[in-house]
Amino acid sequence: MSQNQTIISEIQFYPVKPKDGLLGFVSFVVDDKFWMGSIAVFTRLEGGYRLVYPTRKVGSQNINIFHPINRDASLQVESAVIKKVEQIFNEDYKSTEPTEKMW
């Protein structure tokens, strides 16, 4: 049985002042059918990034609002989102590098 490729588009990253590894939040569209938002982007201690999906506290329990239901879907989302986040961070870094002196 082959897995269908999930299309992740319209990825938007909303940075926040970094705190405890939190870099910001991301939203995206899945298969041109569902908008997903409020997904936290954290740094990993060993390098890289991880996504944390939103929950709601009900009594003493945290209830998942939404999240990927299998590893393949999770990896596809992570890959697309992390690629976009790294692209944004690389662009910001390049834009803050000193320019070459023109003399």
DSSP file (Angstrom, degrees, kcal/mol; ACC not computed):
  #  RESIDUE AA STRUCTURE BP1 BP2  ACC     N-H-->O    O-->H-N    N-H-->O    O-->H-N    TCO  KAPPA ALPHA  PHI   PSI    X-CA   Y-CA   Z-CA
    1    1 A M              0   0    0      0, 0.0     2,-0.3     0, 0.0     0, 0.0   0.000 360.0 360.0 360.0 123.9    0.0    0.0    0.0
    2    2 A S        -     0   0    0      1,-0.0     2,-0.3     0, 0.0     0, 0.0  -0.698 360.0-125.4 -93.7 144.4    1.6    3.3   -1.0
    3    3 A Q        -     0   0    0     -2,-0.3     2,-0.2     1,-0.0    -1,-0.0  -0.658  23.5-122.0 -84.5 138.7    1.1    6.5    1.0
    4    4 A N        -     0   0    0     -2,-0.3     2,-0.4     1,-0.1    -1,-0.0  -0.563  29.2-110.9 -76.9 145.1   -0.3    9.6   -0.7
    5    5 A Q        -     0   0    0     -2,-0.2     2,-0.4     1,-0.0    -1,-0.1  -0.641  27.6-138.1 -76.6 127.2    1.9   12.6   -0.6
    6    6 A T        -     0   0    0     -2,-0.4     2,-0.6    24,-0.0    -1,-0.0  -0.724  13.1-137.8 -84.8 134.0    0.4   15.4    1.6
    7    7 A I        -     0   0    0     -2,-0.4    24,-3.4    73,-0.0     2,-0.6  -0.850  17.2-169.4 -98.7 119.1    0.7   18.8    0.2
    8    8 A I  E     +A   30   0A   0     -2,-0.6     2,-0.2    22,-0.2    22,-0.2  -0.937  21.4 157.7-107.5 119.9    1.7   21.5    2.7
    9    9 A S  E     +A   29   0A   0     20,-2.5    20,-2.9    -2,-0.6    -2,-0.0  -0.790  42.1  39.5-135.5 176.3    1.4   25.0    1.3
   10   10 A E  E     -     0   0A   0     -2,-0.2     2,-0.4    18,-0.2    -1,-0.2   0.853  70.0-174.3  50.2  43.5    0.9   28.7    2.4
   11   11 A I  E     -     0   0A   0     -3,-0.2     2,-0.4    17,-0.1    17,-0.2  -0.542   4.4-174.2 -72.9 126.3    3.3   28.2    5.3
   12   12 A Q  E     -A   27   0A   0     15,-2.6    15,-2.2    -2,-0.4     2,-0.5  -0.987   9.1-158.2-123.6 131.5    3.5   31.3    7.5
   13   13 A F  E     -A   26   0A   0     -2,-0.4    13,-0.2    13,-0.2    -2,-0.0  -0.939   2.7-166.6-112.1 130.7    6.0   31.7   10.4
   14   14 A Y  E     -A   25   0A   0     11,-3.6    11,-2.3    -2,-0.5    -2,-0.0  -0.891  17.0-150.2-117.0  97.5    5.2   34.2   13.1
   15   15 A P  E     -A   24   0A   0      0, 0.0     9,-0.3     0, 0.0     2,-0.3  -0.290  12.3-169.1 -70.0 152.7    8.4   34.7   15.3
   16   16 A V  E     -     0   0A   0      7,-2.4     3,-0.0     6,-0.0    -2,-0.0  -0.847  44.1 -75.8-127.6 167.7    8.3   35.6   18.9
   17   17 A K  E     -     0   0A   0     -2,-0.3     5,-0.1     1,-0.1     7,-0.1  -0.556  66.0-106.7 -63.4 118.3   10.9   36.7   21.3
   18   18 A P  E     +     0   0A   0      0, 0.0     2,-0.3     0, 0.0     5,-0.2  -0.194  51.3 164.5 -55.6 133.9   12.8   33.4   22.0
   19   19 A K  E >   -A   22   0A   0      3,-1.2     3,-2.3    -3,-0.0    -3,-0.0  -0.932  64.8 -12.3-152.8 126.7   12.1   31.9   25.4
   20   20 A D  T 3  S-     0   0    0     -2,-0.3     3,-0.1     1,-0.3    22,-0.0   0.815 130.0 -51.0  52.9  35.0   12.7   28.4   26.7
   21   21 A G  T 3  S+     0   0    0      1,-0.3    22,-2.0    21,-0.1     2,-0.4   0.274 103.3 133.9  90.3 -11.7   13.4   27.2   23.1
   22   22 A L  E <   +AB  19  42A   0     -3,-2.3    -3,-1.2    20,-0.2    -1,-0.3  -0.610  23.5 171.6 -75.0 124.9   10.2   28.7   21.6
   23   23 A L  E     -     0   0A   0     18,-3.2    -7,-2.4    -2,-0.4     2,-0.3   0.700  53.6 -70.0-103.9 -27.6   10.9   30.5   18.4
   24   24 A G  E     -AB  15  41A   0     17,-1.1    17,-2.8    -9,-0.3    -1,-0.4  -0.989  50.5 -73.2 164.1-166.2    7.4   31.3   17.1
   25   25 A F  E     -AB  14  40A   0    -11,-2.3   -11,-3.6    -2,-0.3     2,-0.3  -0.905  33.0-155.0-126.8 154.2    4.3   29.8   15.7
   26   26 A V  E     -AB  13  39A   0     13,-2.4    13,-1.8    -2,-0.3     2,-0.3  -0.938   6.8-170.3-130.2 149.5    3.4   28.5   12.3
   27   27 A S  E     +A   12   0A   0    -15,-2.2   -15,-2.6    -2,-0.3     2,-0.3  -0.950  15.3 162.4-131.2 156.9    0.3   28.1   10.2
   28   28 A F  E     - B   0  36A   0      8,-2.4     8,-3.3    -2,-0.3     2,-0.4  -0.975  35.1-110.5-162.7 168.9   -0.1   26.2    6.9
   29   29 A V  E     -AB   9  35A   0    -20,-2.9   -20,-2.5    -2,-0.3     2,-0.5  -0.920  25.0-146.2-111.0 136.6   -2.7   24.7    4.5
   30   30 A V  E >> S-AB   8  34A   0      4,-3.2     3,-2.7    -2,-0.4     4,-1.8  -0.909  75.0 -24.7-106.8 122.1   -3.0   20.9    4.1
   31   31 A D  T 34 S-     0   0    0    -24,-3.4    -1,-0.2    -2,-0.5   -23,-0.1   0.776 109.8 -73.8  51.2  33.1   -3.9   19.5    0.7
   32   32 A D  T 34 S+     0   0    0    -25,-0.4    -1,-0.3     2,-0.2     3,-0.1   0.765 128.6  82.8  53.6  26.9   -5.7   22.8   -0.2
   33   33 A K  T <4 S+     0   0    0     -3,-2.7     2,-0.4     1,-0.3    -2,-0.2   0.657  82.5  39.9-127.7 -33.5   -8.4   21.7    2.2
   34   34 A F  E  <  -B   30   0A   0     -4,-1.8    -4,-3.2     2,-0.0     2,-0.5  -0.983  58.8-148.6-131.3 132.6   -7.6   22.5    5.8
   35   35 A W  E     -B   29   0A   0     -2,-0.4     2,-0.4    -6,-0.2    -6,-0.2  -0.851  18.9-168.0 -93.9 132.5   -5.9   25.5    7.4
   36   36 A M  E     +B   28   0A   0     -8,-3.3    -8,-2.4    -2,-0.5     2,-0.3  -0.970  14.1 163.4-120.9 136.4   -3.8   24.6   10.5
   37   37 A G  E     +     0   0A   0     -2,-0.4   -10,-0.2   -10,-0.2     3,-0.1  -0.872  42.0  52.3-144.8 177.1   -2.5   27.3   12.9
   38   38 A S  E     +     0   0A   0     -2,-0.3     2,-0.6     1,-0.2   -11,-0.1   0.804  63.7 153.3  62.9  33.5   -1.1   27.9   16.4
   39   39 A I  E     -B   26   0A   0    -13,-1.8   -13,-2.4    -3,-0.1    -1,-0.2  -0.847  39.4-134.8 -95.7 119.7    1.6   25.3   16.0
   40   40 A A  E     -BC  25  52A   0     12,-2.3    12,-2.2    -2,-0.6     2,-0.5  -0.467   8.7-149.1 -77.3 143.2    4.6   26.1   18.1
   41   41 A V  E     +BC  24  51A   0    -17,-2.8   -18,-3.2    10,-0.2   -17,-1.1  -0.966  22.0 177.6-113.6 118.7    8.2   25.8   16.7
   42   42 A F  E     -BC  22  50A   0      8,-2.7     8,-2.5    -2,-0.5     2,-0.2  -0.841  29.4-116.1-116.4 153.3   10.8   25.0   19.3
   43   43 A T  E     - C   0  49A   0    -22,-2.0     2,-0.3    -2,-0.3     6,-0.3  -0.615  30.1-127.0 -80.2 150.9   14.5   24.3   19.0
   44   44 A R    >   -     0   0    0      4,-2.1     3,-1.6    -2,-0.2     4,-0.1  -0.767  12.5-127.6 -95.2 146.0   15.7   20.8   19.9
   45   45 A L  T 3  S+     0   0    0     -2,-0.3    -1,-0.1     1,-0.3     3,-0.1   0.870 112.9  48.0 -59.1 -37.0   18.5   20.4   22.5
   46   46 A E  T 3  S-     0   0    0      1,-0.3    -1,-0.3    -3,-0.0     2,-0.1   0.344 129.9 -85.8 -87.2   7.1   20.5   18.3   20.0
   47   47 A G  S <  S+     0   0    0     -3,-1.6    -1,-0.3     1,-0.2     2,-0.2  -0.057  88.6  60.4 103.5 153.4   19.9   20.8   17.2
   48   48 A G  S    S-     0   0    0     -3,-0.1    -4,-2.1    -4,-0.1     2,-0.3  -0.490  78.9 -73.7  91.3-164.0   17.1   21.3   14.7
   49   49 A Y  E     -C   43   0A   0     -6,-0.3     2,-0.3    -2,-0.2    -6,-0.2  -0.886  29.1-158.5-133.7 159.7   13.5   22.1   15.4
   50   50 A R  E     -C   42   0A   0     -8,-2.5    -8,-2.7    -2,-0.3     2,-0.4  -0.984  15.7-133.0-138.4 152.1   10.3   20.4   16.7
   51   51 A L  E     -C   41   0A   0     -2,-0.3     2,-0.5   -10,-0.2   -10,-0.2  -0.844  11.9-162.7-105.5 140.0    6.7   21.2   16.3
   52   52 A V  E     -C   40   0A   0    -12,-2.2   -12,-2.3    -2,-0.4    15,-0.0  -0.982  15.2-143.1-124.5 119.4    4.2   21.2   19.2
   53   53 A Y        -     0   0    0     -2,-0.5   -14,-0.1   -14,-0.2    14,-0.1  -0.466  30.7 -90.4 -83.4 152.7    0.5   21.1   18.2
   54   54 A P        -     0   0    0      0, 0.0    11,-2.2     0, 0.0    12,-0.8  -0.250  43.2-176.9 -68.0 147.1   -2.1   23.0   20.2
   55   55 A T  E     -D   64   0B   0      9,-0.2     2,-0.4    10,-0.1     9,-0.2  -0.871  17.2-139.1-131.8 166.8   -4.0   21.6   23.1
   56   56 A R  E     -D   63   0B   0      7,-2.4     7,-3.2    -2,-0.3     2,-0.6  -0.998  19.3-126.8-129.9 134.4   -6.7   22.8   25.4
   57   57 A K  E     +D   62   0B   0     -2,-0.4     2,-0.5     5,-0.2     5,-0.2  -0.700  27.6 179.4 -82.8 122.2   -6.8   22.3   29.2
   58   58 A V  E >   -D   61   0B   0      3,-3.2     3,-2.1    -2,-0.6     2,-0.4  -0.949  66.0 -47.6-124.0 107.6  -10.0   20.7   30.3
   59   59 A G  T 3  S-     0   0    0     -2,-0.5    -2,-0.0     1,-0.3     0, 0.0  -0.555 123.4 -24.9  64.9-122.6  -10.0   20.1   34.0
   60   60 A S  T 3  S+     0   0    0     -2,-0.4     2,-0.3    -3,-0.1    -1,-0.3   0.377 123.5  89.4-100.9   3.5   -6.7   18.5   34.8
   61   61 A Q  E <   -D   58   0B   0     -3,-2.1    -3,-3.2     2,-0.0     2,-0.6  -0.768  67.8-138.9-104.4 146.7   -6.2   17.1   31.2
   62   62 A N  E     -D   57   0B   0     -2,-0.3     2,-0.5    -5,-0.2    -5,-0.2  -0.923  23.7-158.2 -97.3 120.3   -4.6   18.5   28.1
   63   63 A I  E     -D   56   0B   0     -7,-3.2    -7,-2.4    -2,-0.6     2,-0.2  -0.857  17.5-121.1-102.4 130.0   -6.8   17.6   25.1
   64   64 A N  E     -D   55   0B   0     -2,-0.5    -9,-0.2    -9,-0.2     3,-0.1  -0.497  17.4-165.6 -67.5 133.0   -5.3   17.6   21.6
   65   65 A I  S    S-     0   0    0    -11,-2.2     2,-0.3     1,-0.4    -1,-0.2   0.899  71.3 -28.3 -83.5 -48.2   -7.0   20.0   19.3
   66   66 A F        +     0   0    0    -12,-0.8    -1,-0.4     2,-0.0   -30,-0.0  -0.962  67.3 155.1-160.5 157.1   -5.4   18.5   16.2
   67   67 A H        -     0   0    0     -2,-0.3     7,-0.0    -3,-0.1   -15,-0.0  -0.931  52.0 -73.7-172.7 159.8   -2.2   16.7   15.2
   68   68 A P        -     0   0    0      0, 0.0   -15,-0.1     0, 0.0     3,-0.0  -0.369  35.6-150.0 -61.8 143.8   -0.9   14.3   12.6
   69   69 A I  S    S+     0   0    0      1,-0.1     2,-0.3    -2,-0.0     3,-0.1   0.503  73.8  34.3 -99.2  -3.6   -2.3   10.8   13.2
   70   70 A N  S  > S-     0   0    0      1,-0.1     4,-2.2     0, 0.0     5,-0.2  -0.981  80.9-113.3-145.9 162.1    0.7    8.9   11.7
   71   71 A R  H  > S+     0   0    0     -2,-0.3     4,-2.8     1,-0.2     5,-0.2   0.861 112.4  56.4 -61.9 -39.6    4.4    9.2   11.5
   72   72 A D  H  > S+     0   0    0      1,-0.2     4,-2.1     2,-0.2    -1,-0.2   0.939 110.1  44.2 -60.7 -47.9    4.4    9.7    7.7
   73   73 A A  H  > S+     0   0    0      1,-0.2     4,-2.3     2,-0.2    -1,-0.2   0.907 113.3  52.3 -62.8 -41.4    2.1   12.7    7.8
   74   74 A S  H  X S+     0   0    0     -4,-2.2     4,-2.9     1,-0.2    -2,-0.2   0.920 109.7  48.3 -60.8 -44.7    4.0   14.1   10.8
   75   75 A L  H  X S+     0   0    0     -4,-2.8     4,-2.6     2,-0.2    -1,-0.2   0.873 110.0  52.1 -65.7 -37.0    7.3   13.9    8.9
   76   76 A Q  H  X S+     0   0    0     -4,-2.1     4,-2.0    -5,-0.2    -1,-0.2   0.923 113.1  44.2 -65.2 -43.4    5.8   15.5    5.8
   77   77 A V  H  X S+     0   0    0     -4,-2.3     4,-2.8     2,-0.2     5,-0.3   0.956 114.8  48.7 -64.4 -50.2    4.5   18.4    7.8
   78   78 A E  H  X S+     0   0    0     -4,-2.9     4,-3.0     1,-0.2     5,-0.3   0.912 110.5  51.6 -57.0 -44.8    7.8   18.8    9.8
   79   79 A S  H  X S+     0   0    0     -4,-2.6     4,-1.9    -5,-0.2    -1,-0.2   0.933 113.8  42.4 -59.7 -48.7    9.9   18.7    6.6
   80   80 A A  H  X S+     0   0    0     -4,-2.0     4,-1.7     2,-0.2    -1,-0.2   0.920 118.4  44.9 -65.7 -44.5    7.9   21.4    4.8
   81   81 A V  H  X S+     0   0    0     -4,-2.8     4,-2.7     2,-0.2    -2,-0.2   0.931 113.7  48.2 -67.4 -46.3    7.6   23.7    7.9
   82   82 A I  H  X S+     0   0    0     -4,-3.0     4,-2.8    -5,-0.3     5,-0.2   0.883 108.6  54.9 -64.6 -37.9   11.3   23.3    9.0
   83   83 A K  H  X S+     0   0    0     -4,-1.9     4,-2.0    -5,-0.3    -1,-0.2   0.926 111.5  45.2 -58.6 -44.6   12.4   24.0    5.4
   84   84 A K  H  X S+     0   0    0     -4,-1.7     4,-2.3     2,-0.2    -2,-0.2   0.918 112.9  49.7 -66.3 -44.4   10.4   27.3    5.5
   85   85 A V  H  X S+     0   0    0     -4,-2.7     4,-2.6     1,-0.2    -2,-0.2   0.927 112.2  47.7 -62.0 -45.4   11.6   28.2    9.0
   86   86 A E  H  X S+     0   0    0     -4,-2.8     4,-2.5     1,-0.2    -1,-0.2   0.891 110.2  53.0 -63.0 -38.9   15.3   27.6    8.1
   87   87 A Q  H  X S+     0   0    0     -4,-2.0     4,-2.2    -5,-0.2    -1,-0.2   0.921 110.6  47.1 -61.0 -44.4   14.8   29.6    4.9
   88   88 A I  H  X S+     0   0    0     -4,-2.3     4,-2.5     2,-0.2    -2,-0.2   0.933 112.9  48.0 -64.2 -46.4   13.4   32.6    6.9
   89   89 A F  H  X S+     0   0    0     -4,-2.6     4,-2.2     1,-0.2    -2,-0.2   0.887 111.9  50.1 -63.8 -38.1   16.2   32.4    9.4
   90   90 A N  H  X S+     0   0    0     -4,-2.5     4,-2.4     2,-0.2    -1,-0.2   0.888 110.8  49.4 -66.5 -39.4   18.9   32.2    6.7
   91   91 A E  H  X S+     0   0    0     -4,-2.2     4,-2.2     2,-0.2    -2,-0.2   0.921 111.6  48.7 -64.7 -43.5   17.4   35.3    4.9
   92   92 A D  H  X S+     0   0    0     -4,-2.5     4,-0.9     2,-0.2    -2,-0.2   0.898 111.9  49.6 -62.6 -40.2   17.3   37.2    8.2
   93   93 A Y  H >X S+     0   0    0     -4,-2.2     3,-0.8     1,-0.2     4,-0.7   0.934 111.4  48.3 -64.0 -46.2   20.9   36.3    8.9
   94   94 A K  H >< S+     0   0    0     -4,-2.4     3,-0.7     1,-0.2    -1,-0.2   0.872 108.5  54.3 -62.3 -37.0   22.0   37.3    5.4
   95   95 A S  H 3< S+     0   0    0     -4,-2.2    -1,-0.2     1,-0.2    -2,-0.2   0.692 110.0  47.3 -73.5 -16.2   20.2   40.6    5.6
   96   96 A T  H << S+     0   0    0     -4,-0.9    -1,-0.2    -3,-0.8    -2,-0.2   0.491  85.5 109.1-101.8  -4.4   22.0   41.5    8.9
   97   97 A E  S << S-     0   0    0     -4,-0.7     2,-0.0    -3,-0.7    -3,-0.0  -0.455  83.1 -99.3 -68.2 143.8   25.5   40.6    7.6
   98   98 A P        -     0   0    0      0, 0.0     2,-0.2     0, 0.0    -1,-0.1  -0.369  39.6-121.6 -62.6 140.6   27.7   43.7    7.1
   99   99 A T        -     0   0    0      1,-0.1     2,-0.1    -4,-0.1     3,-0.1  -0.495  33.4 -91.9 -82.0 155.5   27.9   44.7    3.5
  100  100 A E        -     0   0    0     -2,-0.2     2,-0.1     1,-0.1    -1,-0.1  -0.402  45.7-107.2 -67.3 139.3   31.2   44.9    1.7
  101  101 A K        -     0   0    0      1,-0.1     2,-0.6    -2,-0.1    -1,-0.1  -0.442  23.0-144.1 -69.1 139.3   32.9   48.3    1.9
  102  102 A M              0   0    0      1,-0.2    -1,-0.1    -2,-0.1    -2,-0.0  -0.494 360.0 360.0-105.9  62.0   32.8   50.1   -1.4
  103  103 A W              0   0    0     -2,-0.6    -1,-0.2     0, 0.0    -2,-0.0   0.376 360.0 360.0-134.4 360.0   36.2   51.9   -1.5
